[in-house]
Amino acid sequence: MYKENKNCDARIKVVSLFSGCGGLDLGFEKAGFDIVWANEFDKTIWETFSSNFPKVYLDKRSIIDIPSAEIPISDGIIGGPPCQSWSEAGACRGINDHRGQLFFEYVRVLKDKQPLFFLAENVSGILANIHKDAFQKIL
């Protein structure tokens, strides 16, 4: 017979990459997840993220410079790699843009950390025919 353990506060631990101001993080937090570590390189966003998540450590280095071993162990990894390269409103440079290549850093971390789950968010333009080969490589 199942008996609920009311003394257990085992929240699911999540690492956030390409965190921005923390919109995705907020959704996970409201759903009961525990954001244990975050990464954002854009200094214009740091103050907003820190205001939204004062207890979460924010690593401000480029993901390129962060060895996977320095990222805490977690149950899940969430993030939205830069979308400007994939946006239909932009130049549609995709993988040929340095920001588009950052998706491979997200994949690197996933391979190295092997979380139980992950969520990668981006714009619908990544599905455009012009990006078909790059998107398949990401998958």
C-alpha positions as CSV (number, residue, x, y, z in Angstrom):
1,M,0.0,0.0,0.0
2,Y,1.3,3.5,-1.0
3,K,1.8,5.8,1.9
4,E,2.7,9.5,1.2
5,N,5.8,10.8,3.0
6,K,4.7,14.2,4.1
7,N,8.2,14.9,5.6
8,C,10.0,14.5,2.3
9,D,10.8,17.7,0.4
10,A,12.6,16.1,-2.5
11,R,12.0,18.7,-5.2
12,I,13.3,17.9,-8.6
13,K,16.6,19.7,-9.2
14,V,17.0,21.6,-12.5
15,V,19.9,23.4,-14.2
16,S,19.1,26.3,-16.5
17,L,21.2,27.2,-19.5
18,F,20.8,30.3,-21.6
19,S,18.5,31.5,-18.8
20,G,17.7,35.0,-20.0
21,C,15.7,36.8,-17.3
22,G,14.3,33.5,-16.1
23,G,11.0,33.1,-17.7
24,L,11.4,29.4,-18.4
25,D,12.9,29.0,-14.9
26,L,9.8,30.7,-13.3
27,G,7.5,28.2,-15.0
28,F,9.5,25.3,-13.7
29,E,9.7,26.8,-10.2
30,K,5.9,27.4,-10.1
31,A,5.5,23.7,-11.1
32,G,7.5,22.7,-8.0
33,F,11.0,22.3,-9.5
34,D,14.1,23.6,-7.8
35,I,16.4,25.7,-10.0
36,V,19.9,25.0,-8.5
37,W,22.2,26.7,-11.0
38,A,21.8,29.0,-14.0
39,N,23.9,30.4,-16.8
40,E,23.5,33.6,-18.8
41,F,26.2,35.4,-20.7
42,D,24.4,38.6,-21.6
43,K,25.3,41.1,-19.0
44,T,22.3,43.3,-19.7
45,I,20.1,40.5,-18.3
46,W,22.1,39.6,-15.1
47,E,20.5,42.1,-12.8
48,T,17.0,41.0,-13.9
49,F,17.7,37.3,-13.5
50,S,19.3,37.9,-10.1
51,S,16.3,40.0,-9.0
52,N,13.9,37.2,-10.1
53,F,16.0,34.4,-8.6
54,P,18.1,35.9,-5.7
55,K,19.0,32.4,-4.3
56,V,20.1,30.8,-7.5
57,Y,23.8,31.0,-8.5
58,L,24.2,32.6,-11.9
59,D,27.3,31.6,-13.8
60,K,28.0,34.6,-16.1
61,R,30.6,33.0,-18.3
62,S,29.9,32.0,-21.9
63,I,28.7,28.4,-22.1
64,I,31.7,27.7,-24.4
65,D,34.0,28.4,-21.4
66,I,32.2,26.3,-18.9
67,P,33.4,22.7,-18.5
68,S,30.5,20.3,-18.0
69,A,32.1,19.1,-14.8
70,E,31.6,22.5,-13.3
71,I,27.8,22.3,-13.8
72,P,26.0,20.8,-10.9
73,I,24.4,17.4,-11.1
74,S,20.7,17.8,-11.6
75,D,17.6,15.8,-12.6
76,G,16.9,18.0,-15.5
77,I,18.4,20.6,-17.8
78,I,16.3,23.4,-19.4
79,G,17.2,26.2,-21.7
80,G,16.6,28.3,-24.7
81,P,19.8,28.6,-26.8
82,P,19.9,31.9,-28.7
83,C,17.1,32.2,-31.3
84,Q,18.2,35.2,-33.4
85,S,20.0,32.9,-35.9
86,W,16.9,30.9,-36.5
87,S,14.3,33.6,-36.4
88,E,12.3,34.2,-39.6
89,A,12.4,37.9,-38.6
90,G,16.2,37.9,-38.7
91,A,18.8,37.1,-41.3
92,C,18.2,33.3,-41.1
93,R,21.9,32.5,-40.8
94,G,21.1,29.5,-38.6
95,I,24.1,27.3,-37.9
96,N,26.3,29.7,-40.0
97,D,26.0,32.3,-37.2
98,H,28.1,31.9,-34.0
99,R,24.9,32.2,-31.9
100,G,23.3,29.3,-33.9
101,Q,26.3,27.1,-33.1
102,L,25.6,27.6,-29.4
103,F,22.9,24.9,-29.7
104,F,25.8,22.4,-30.0
105,E,27.0,23.6,-26.5
106,Y,23.6,22.7,-25.1
107,V,23.9,19.3,-26.7
108,R,27.4,18.9,-25.3
109,V,26.2,19.5,-21.8
110,L,23.3,17.1,-22.2
111,K,25.7,14.4,-23.4
112,D,28.1,15.0,-20.6
113,K,25.6,15.3,-17.8
114,Q,23.0,12.8,-18.9
115,P,20.0,14.3,-17.0
116,L,16.8,12.4,-16.6
117,F,15.0,15.0,-18.8
118,F,15.7,18.1,-20.7
119,L,13.7,20.9,-22.4
120,A,15.2,22.9,-25.2
121,E,13.1,25.9,-26.3
122,N,13.6,27.9,-29.5
123,V,11.6,29.7,-32.2
124,S,9.6,28.0,-35.0
125,G,12.0,29.3,-37.6
126,I,14.4,26.6,-36.6
127,L,12.0,24.2,-38.5
128,A,12.2,26.2,-41.8
129,N,13.5,24.3,-44.8
130,I,16.6,26.5,-44.9
131,H,17.7,25.1,-41.5
132,K,16.6,21.5,-42.2
133,D,20.1,19.9,-42.2
134,A,21.3,21.9,-39.2
135,F,18.1,21.0,-37.2
136,Q,18.6,17.3,-38.0
137,K,22.2,17.5,-36.8
138,I,21.1,19.1,-33.6
139,L,18.6,16.3,-33.0
